[in-house]
Amino acid sequence: MVRLGSLLPAVLLACGLVAAEPIPKTDYDVIIVGGGPAGLSALSGVSRVRRKALLFDNHHYRNAVTREMHDVIGNDGTVPSVFRAEARKQIERYPTAHFSNSTVTNITSVGDEDFTIFNVTDHTGKHYSARKIVLATGLRDVLPSTPGIAAAWGKGLFWCPWCDGYEHRDQPFGIISNIADVLGSVLETNTQFSDIIAFVNGTYTPAGEAAAQSQHDKWLEQLNAWNVTIENRTISSLERIQDGGVHRNKTIDEQYDKFLVHFTEGEPIERNAFIINAPTVQYSQLPAQMGLNITNNKIDVVTSSMRTSQAGVWAIGDANSDGSTNVPHAMFSGKKASVYLHVELSREDPASKISKRSGLSEEELVEEASNAIGSGLDRHYKKIMGRH
């Protein structure tokens, strides 16, 4: 009696088929770095299909300073820490989901042309291995060093009118920005505020005017049409005189922050809330350390899949380049990455590679993952992008 297993290699060779190499043993299918909405969404997605995954969470979150999240359907007004705790509690029920409250210090690719494999080291020196990596490492806001601005960040001073503006609607409002970027902020906030002062901090100069004109034709006429006042004095400090977290009306969703803007000369000006234009940088050094392509401080990704320039690595949430930074986007990108990497892992399985080809082409992988994820998610994301 001849066993089928002993004949299988010969049969495969006779048919022109070659069995794939066995999958190398790793600690996890996927390691996710970052415990915000993006990373949690990715972990939920892979855990639902029983992929063994480890999420590193060093408890640094870009929105940790904000009072609550908004424009997050089902969680409007939820405190970010409450949202994360509830999400983590729900994900922990999946037996393949694992958490580590550590900081990842190094990720090294040790795979070959058949399989992507990564060695991961945390700040304690402990080592882990995984077949795929998801970076949900976020951004860091580079705020001006002006006294009082960092303390007000996320509490009456914000950068996203969808996330925070509504609670201060119709109140005296300020824009802290260089002169060239003022009109862009006005166009985002004019439906919520009519009493607007632009604090341009000495940038209303001939060079500043030229920069503004290069971005928006007839920019000054537009500011005048919106009744925007330009204040060119140099800000020396921002002083909080009332806390909207305490002085608020929850029935009508209003917060009553109050600030005094102090200048290097002259009298201060009182405002209730501000939008500020501040640059961002990658929070983590991992993307650069791994040699990923980065443009304008964002990790370059293929928007159809959230794949980076390195095989086996995805980037999601604020850190990536697909065009938006908010909680709905973070969750969307995490979900999408989880589907794509699951499909890719399945196609690397020997059972899928007993064929004349090795896995799927990029186009076929996109099609298969798109079928799995559903076109509805992309339509929803396009709606989000249209609003943000």
N, C-alpha and C positions, 0 to 999 in steps of 0.2 A: 504494500500500500504506500503510495506516494503522497506526502502532504502537499496541499496547495501552496503553503508558504514557501516550500523549497523550490517550487516551479515558478513562482511569481516573477523573480528577476529575469529568468530566461524568456518568459512570455512577454514581459515588458520590452525587453531588448528586441525580440522578434517582431513586435508591433511598432518598433521605432519609438517606444515610450521609455522614459527613464524615471525611476523613483527618486524623489528629492532626498537630500541629506536630512537627518533628524534635526529637530529644532534644538539648539543649545539650551542648556538648563540655566535659567536666571531666577533671581528671587521673586521678581514680579513681571507681569506682562507690561505694565506701564508705571512710571513714576511721574507724579504731578508736583510741580513746585509752585506753591502759592495757594493760600487758603481763603481768598476772597470769593466773590460770586462766580468768577470765571473758573477757578480751580475746583470749587465745590460742584459746579455744574458738570465739568468734565468727569469728576469722580463719580457722580451720580450716574452719568451716561454709561461709563464702562462697567460700573458695578451692576447695573440692570441687566447686562448681558454676561455677567459672571466672569468678567476679566479680573484677575488678581491685581490690585493696584494699591500704591502707597502715595499718600498726599503729605507733603512737607508743608507745615504751617508755622512760620516764625512769629506770627501774631503782629505783623506789620501790615496795615491796610490803608490805602490812600484815603478812603472815606471815613476813617475812624474818628476824625474830629467833627464830622457833621452831626447835627442833632438827630436827623432822621432821613430816611430815603424817601424820594418822591418819584412819581411817574413810573412806579414799578407795580404793575397790575397785581392786585391781591396783597400787596405789601406797602401800599401808599401810607407814608407816615411811620413806618416801622424803624426803630432804632437799628443801625447797622449791626451792632453786636448781638442784638436779639435775633435778627435775621440769620446771622452766621451760626449762632448756637442752635437754632431750630433746624437749619439745613443740615448741620453736622449730626444732630440727633437722628434725623430721618435717614441719613446715609449710613449711619453706624449699624443699622439693622441688616445691611447686606453683608454676608459673611466674607466676601472677597474684598471689602473696602477696609483700608488700614490708614492710620494717621500717625504722624510723627511731629512733635512740637520742636523741631530742630531747624537749623539753617543749613541749606546746602551750600558748600563752599567750592565744589568742583564736580564737573561732569565730563567724562572722557569717553569718546567712541572707541570701542574695541572690536567692532564687528567686521564682517567681510562682505563680499559682493552678494552673498546669499542672504545674510541676516544682519540687521542692525542690532547691536548690543551696546549698552552703556554701563560704565561703572560710575557710581555716584558716591560722593563722600560728604558727610555732614561735619558740623563744627566740632563734634566730639572725636572725630577721626574714624567713625564707624563707616563701613563700606556696604554698598547695596548694588544690585545689578538689575537691569530691566531691558526689555526689548524696544520699548518706545519711551519718549520723553515728551511731556507737555509743560511748557513754561507759561505760568500765569503769574509772573513776577511783578507786573504793574509798573507804574510810573511814579516819579517824585516831582512834586511841584516846587519850582525854584521861586520862592517868594522874595519880594524886596526886603532888605534888612531894616526898613523903616520901623521904628518902635511901634508896637501895637498891631501891626498887620498880621503877623503869625498868630497872635492870640485871638484875633477875630476870625481867622480862617474857618469857614464852615459854619459860622454862627453870626450871620448877618453880612458876611463878606464871602462871595462865591464867584465861581467862573461859569456856571451852567444855569441859565434862567429856567430851563425845564426842571432841573433838580431842586432849586431853592427859591426861585423868584416869586412864585404865586403867593407865598405866605407874607410877603412884604408889598403886595400890589397897592398901587395908588398912594404910596408913601414917598416922601422926599428921597430921591435916589441919586447915587453917585456912580460914576464910571472912573476907575483908576487905570490909566492907560497912557501910552504915548499917543500923540495926536493922530498918527496914521491909522491907528486901529479903533478910534472912537466910533466912527460911523458904523462899522461892523457890529459893535456892541449895541448901538442904538437900534439898528434894524432887528436885533434879537429881542430887545426889551421894550420897544415902543408901545406894544399892546398892553403892557402891565404898568408902565410909569409915564407920567407926563411932566413931572417936575424933576428934570435931569440936569445935573452939573457934571461936566467932564473935567476931572482933575488930571491934567496932562503933565504936571510935574516939570515944567520948564522946557517941554519939547515943542511948544508952539513957536517955532523959529522958521526962517526961510527953508532950511533943510527939511524940517518936519512937515511943512506945507507941501513941499515937493514930493515927499514920501506919501503923504495922504492923497495927493492928486494922482500919483501913479497907481493907487489902489482903487480909487473911486472918483469918477469924473464929477465935477461940481460938488465936491464933498462938503464944502462950507455952506453952500446954498441949501444942501439937504439938512445939515445940522440946524441951520436957521429955521427951516420949515418945520422941524421937529421941536423947535423952541429949546434947543440945548444950549446951556451956558458953558463957555469954556473958561476954566480957571487955570491959569498958567503958573501960579506961584509954586514954589518948591515945598513939598510936604515934609514936615519935620517929625510928625507922629500922628497916630490915630488913637484917640482916647475913647474907650467905651464908657458911656454914662448911663446906659440902661441895658439889661439883659433880656432879649426876646425869648429866651428859654423859660424865664420866670414871668415876664409881662407878655401874656399872650391870650388869645381868645380861641380856644379849641373848637368851639361851636361853629365858628365861621373860618377856621384855619388861618388865623392871623398871628404874626409874631411882631412885637414892637421893640426891636433893637433901636438904640440911639447912640450916635457917635459924634465926637467933635474932631474935625480935621484941623490940625494945627499946622501952621506954616512957619518958614524961617523969618517971615515978617508979616505984620498985619494981624487982623482978627481971625479967629477960627470960624469954620462953617459947620453947621449941624446937618447931619444926614441920618436916615434910618437904615439904609442898606446900600451895598455896593456890589458891582461886578468888577472883576479885575482880570486883566490879561497878563498872565505870567507864563513863562516857558516851562517845559517839562523835560525830564531826562529819565533814562532807564533807572529804576530803583536798584536792580540787581546788576552785578558785574558778570553774571553767568552768560548772557547772550554774547557779549564781547569775548569772554574767555573761550567760548565754544567756537568762535569764528563765524557766527551767523551774520548774514547781510543785514545791515542796519542803515536806514535812510531817515534823515530828520529826526533822529532819536527814537525811531520806531522799528521794531523787528519786521523785516520784510516777510510777508506771507502771501501765499496764493489764496485769494479770497474765497475761492470755491471750496477750499478744504482746511484752511488755516495752517498749511504746511509751510515750514521755513525753507531756507536754502540748504539745510542739511537733512539728508535722508533720516527718517525715523524721529524727527523733532517737529513738534507743533508749537505755535505761540498763540495765546488767546488773551482776551481782555484788553485792558488799556495799553499793554506793552506792544501790541501788534499794530500793523500798518493798514488794517482794513477800513479805517476811516471814521471811527466813532469811539467815544469813551464815556460809557454810562453803564449802569447795572443791567438793563435789558440786553445791551450789546454783549456784555461780559458773559451772561448766561447763554445767549445764542451761540457765541463763538465756542464756548466750552462744550456745548451739546454737539455742535458740528464736528469739532475735532474728535470727540469720543466716537462718533459713528465712523469717521474715516479711518481712524487707527484700528478700530475693531475689524473693519472689512479688510484692511491691510494685513493684520495679524492672521485672520482666517485664511487669506490667500497665500500666506507663507507656510501654512500647515502642510505637512507631507501629503495629506489626503487630497489637497487641492492642486498639488504639483505633480501628480502622476499623469502627466500629459506631455505633448510635444513642446509645449511652451512653459515658461517659468512664470506662473502667476499672471496678473493682468497688466496691460499697458496702463500708462497714466490716464488716457482717455477712458478706458474701460473701467478703471478703478473709480474715476469720478462719476461715471454713469451708474455703477453699482451702488456706490455710497449715496448718490443723490436719490436713487430709488428707495434706499433704506431710510434715509432721513426725511424724505417727503418734500415736495416742492412748496408746501405751505409754509415751512419755516423760512425759506428764502423770501417768500412774498411778505411775510411778517417783518423780516429784517429790513427789506426795502422801505416799508412804511416807517420803521423806526428811523432809518437814515434820512428819510424825507423830512422828519421833524427835528432832527438833531444836527 
